[in-house]
């Protein structure tokens, strides 16, 4: 009886097991790695918003464009005097903010162009201030650190053009702002939460206002011109609580834009491709170096 050795061209059980183990290892690495990659990318973000505080400047359309790439990320229409947009969450970087009078031709030259820098974890407000003939812009650093329970934090932006300086006190005599000059942004004062009656004075001009400050909130009081040439206060809730850290939103239609991250599906597809290549190599190796067949 002759002895014959047969070379097998099929995949051995050992090769199949190795193939399955390879695929499982690659997929587990992808599932574990993709979320951490997205989280890493998400961390490098800040926030920006715009405030129209020029009393004789008509409503404007606002566009925010990434300097790197030229993509328009933020587009608001008909932003009127006293409006403050919601925060827009943005990747860290440099952006061009352009404001064009509402109703202008499509290719009209913007009335206001300003470059802003978004830093990691820092909310900012780009405010347009002053009369139209002497309009200026100001980048304001915002601090949304929440106070303790039962307290609120509040500051003042003196945007009125009819008073050189203003004082704001509570009816109980507590000072919120003293001698705040045009364009000045005061520091934050910590007060007890709840309703407050305020007295506003600017030279011979006086007015009263009521504000309700929620527990844990951070707010800005805008001092503006009113229609009769006097003073008024508009309260803006910057952050109602820690969970309200800016994400874009509701006041004027702003929608949040999140930093671009590599989609998990792309990572998985890439990994599957690598796994397939490894699997092919395993099978080829098994075919080239098969286990000897049994003697018959």
C-alpha positions in Angstrom: 0.0 0.0 0.0 1.4 3.3 -1.0 1.6 6.2 1.4 0.1 9.5 0.0 0.2 13.0 1.5 -2.6 15.3 0.4 -2.0 19.1 0.6 -5.2 20.8 1.8 -6.3 24.1 0.4 -9.1 24.7 2.9 -8.9 26.9 6.0 -8.1 24.9 9.1 -10.1 25.2 12.3 -7.1 26.8 13.9 -7.1 29.5 11.2 -10.8 30.1 11.7 -10.4 30.6 15.4 -7.5 33.0 14.8 -9.7 34.9 12.3 -12.6 35.2 14.8 -10.2 36.4 17.6 -8.6 39.0 15.3 -12.0 40.5 14.3 -13.2 40.5 17.9 -10.0 42.3 19.1 -10.2 45.0 16.4 -13.9 45.7 17.0 -13.4 45.9 20.8 -10.6 48.4 20.3 -12.8 50.5 18.0 -15.7 50.5 20.4 -13.4 51.6 23.3 -11.5 54.1 21.3 -14.1 56.0 19.3 -15.9 57.7 22.2 -12.6 58.8 23.7 -11.5 60.3 20.4 -14.8 62.2 20.2 -14.5 63.4 23.8 -11.0 64.6 23.2 -12.1 66.6 20.2 -15.2 68.0 22.0 -13.0 69.4 24.8 -11.4 72.0 22.6 -14.4 74.2 22.4 -15.6 77.6 23.5 -18.7 79.7 23.1 -19.6 83.0 21.4 -22.7 85.2 21.0 -23.5 88.6 19.7 -25.3 91.6 21.2 -26.9 94.5 19.2 -26.6 97.5 21.5 -26.5 100.4 19.1 -29.7 102.4 19.5 -29.9 104.0 16.0 -28.6 101.1 14.0 -31.3 99.2 12.3 -31.8 95.5 12.5 -29.0 93.4 11.2 -28.3 90.0 9.8 -25.3 88.3 11.4 -23.0 85.7 9.8 -20.1 84.0 11.6 -17.5 82.4 9.4 -14.6 80.2 10.3 -11.4 81.8 9.1 -9.9 78.4 8.5 -12.0 76.9 5.6 -14.4 79.8 5.2 -17.5 77.8 6.3 -20.4 79.9 7.6 -21.4 78.4 10.9 -23.8 80.9 12.3 -26.5 82.8 10.5 -29.1 85.1 12.2 -31.6 87.4 10.6 -33.3 90.6 11.8 -31.4 91.0 15.1 -32.8 94.2 16.6 -31.5 96.7 19.1 -31.3 95.1 22.6 -31.2 91.6 21.2 -28.6 89.2 22.5 -28.2 85.9 20.7 -27.8 82.5 22.4 -24.3 81.1 22.8 -22.9 79.2 19.9 -20.6 76.3 20.8 -17.6 76.5 18.5 -14.2 74.7 18.0 -11.3 76.7 19.3 -10.1 79.1 16.6 -10.5 82.4 14.8 -13.8 83.6 13.3 -15.1 86.5 11.3 -18.4 88.1 12.4 -20.2 90.2 9.8 -23.3 92.3 10.4 -25.3 93.5 7.4 -28.5 95.7 7.6 -31.5 93.4 7.3 -33.0 93.7 3.8 -29.7 94.5 2.1 -28.8 93.0 -1.3 -27.2 89.6 -1.2 -23.7 90.8 -1.9 -23.9 94.0 0.1 -20.8 95.1 2.1 -21.2 94.3 5.8 -21.7 97.4 8.0 -19.6 95.7 10.8 -16.8 93.2 10.4 -14.9 91.9 13.5 -12.5 89.0 14.0 -12.9 87.1 17.3 -10.9 84.3 18.9 -12.6 81.5 20.6 -10.6 79.9 23.4 -11.2 76.6 25.1 -13.9 76.7 27.8 -14.3 80.5 27.5 -17.7 82.1 26.7 -17.5 85.5 25.0 -20.0 88.2 23.9 -19.3 90.4 20.8 -21.2 93.6 21.6 -22.0 96.4 19.1 -22.1 99.7 21.0 -22.7 103.4 20.5 -24.4 105.5 18.0 -24.3 104.5 14.3 -21.9 107.3 13.4 -19.4 106.2 16.1 -20.2 102.6 16.3 -17.7 100.3 18.1 -17.4 96.6 18.9 -16.3 95.1 22.2 -15.4 91.5 23.0 -16.6 90.7 26.5 -15.3 87.7 28.5 -18.2 86.0 30.3 -18.0 84.1 33.5 -20.8 81.6 33.9 -19.6 80.0 37.1 -22.7 79.4 39.1 -23.2 80.8 42.6 -24.3 78.8 45.6 -27.9 77.7 46.1 -30.1 80.6 47.1 -27.8 83.1 45.4 -27.5 84.7 41.9 -24.6 86.5 40.1 -25.3 89.7 38.1 -23.3 92.3 36.3 -24.0 95.4 34.3 -23.2 96.4 30.7 -23.6 100.2 30.4 -24.7 100.5 26.7 -26.8 103.6 27.0 -25.8 106.6 24.9 -27.8 109.2 26.8 -26.0 109.1 30.1 -22.2 109.3 30.6 -22.4 107.1 33.6 -25.1 105.3 35.6 -25.8 104.0 39.1 -27.9 101.0 39.9 -29.1 100.2 43.4 -31.7 98.0 45.0 -34.6 99.7 46.8 -32.9 98.2 50.0 -29.8 100.4 49.2 -27.5 97.7 47.9 -25.2 98.9 45.0 -25.2 96.8 41.8 -23.2 99.4 39.8 -21.7 102.7 40.7 -20.5 105.3 38.1 -20.6 102.8 35.3 -19.3 104.7 32.2 -20.5 104.3 28.6 -19.4 100.9 27.3 -18.2 99.7 30.7 -18.8 96.1 31.8 -18.9 95.7 35.6 -17.7 92.8 37.6 -20.3 90.3 38.9 -22.1 90.9 42.1 -23.5 88.1 44.2 -27.0 88.7 45.5 -29.7 86.7 47.1 -32.0 85.0 44.5 -35.5 86.2 43.9 -37.3 89.3 42.7 -35.5 92.6 43.0 -36.7 96.2 42.6 -33.9 98.4 41.1 -33.4 102.1 40.8 -31.5 103.4 37.8 -29.9 106.8 37.8 -27.8 108.6 35.0 -27.4 112.3 35.6 -30.9 113.8 35.6 -32.4 110.6 34.2 -34.0 108.1 36.5 -36.0 104.9 36.0 -37.0 101.8 37.9 -36.9 98.2 37.0 -37.9 94.8 38.4 -35.8 91.7 37.8 -36.3 88.1 39.0 -33.0 86.3 39.5 -33.3 82.5 39.8 -31.2 80.5 42.3 -27.9 79.5 40.8 -28.3 81.9 37.8 -25.8 84.2 36.1 -27.3 87.3 34.5 -26.4 90.5 32.7 -28.3 93.8 33.1 -28.2 95.8 29.9 -28.6 99.6 30.4 -30.2 100.8 27.2 -31.8 103.9 25.7 -35.6 103.8 25.7 -37.9 105.2 23.0 -38.4 108.5 24.9 -34.8 109.3 25.3 -34.4 108.0 28.8 -32.9 104.9 30.4 -34.1 101.4 30.8 -32.8 98.0 32.0 -33.1 94.7 30.1 -32.1 91.6 32.0 -30.5 88.8 30.1 -30.2 85.3 31.6 -26.7 84.1 30.7 -26.9 80.8 32.5 -29.8 79.7 34.6 -27.8 77.0 36.3 -24.8 74.8 35.8 -26.7 72.5 33.5 -27.5 75.5 31.3 -23.8 75.9 30.2 -24.2 77.5 26.8 -25.1 75.1 24.0 -26.8 77.5 21.5 -30.5 78.0 21.5 -33.7 79.9 21.7 -33.6 83.7 22.0 -33.0 84.5 18.3 -32.9 81.2 16.6 -29.3 80.3 17.0 -28.5 76.6 16.6 -25.6 75.0 18.3 -22.6 74.0 16.2 -20.4 71.3 17.7 -16.7 70.7 16.9 -16.3 68.3 14.0 -15.3 64.9 15.2 -14.4 61.7 13.3 -17.7 59.8 13.1 -17.8 56.5 14.9 -19.1 54.8 11.7 -15.9 55.9 9.8 -13.7 54.5 12.5 -15.6 51.2 12.5 -15.5 50.9 8.7 -11.8 51.7 8.7 -11.2 49.1 11.4 -13.3 46.5 9.6 -11.2 47.1 6.5 -8.0 46.5 8.6 -9.6 43.4 10.1 -10.5 42.0 6.7 -6.9 42.5 5.5 -5.5 40.7 8.6 -8.1 37.9 8.1 -6.9 37.5 4.5 -3.3 37.2 5.6 -4.3 34.6 8.2 -6.2 32.5 5.6 -3.3 32.8 3.1 -0.9 31.7 5.7 -3.0 28.7 6.6 -3.2 27.7 3.0 0.5 28.0 2.4 1.4 26.1 5.6 -1.3 23.6 6.2 -1.3 21.0 8.9 -0.2 17.6 7.5 -3.0 15.2 6.6 -3.4 11.9 8.4 -1.7 8.8 6.8 -4.1 6.5 5.1 
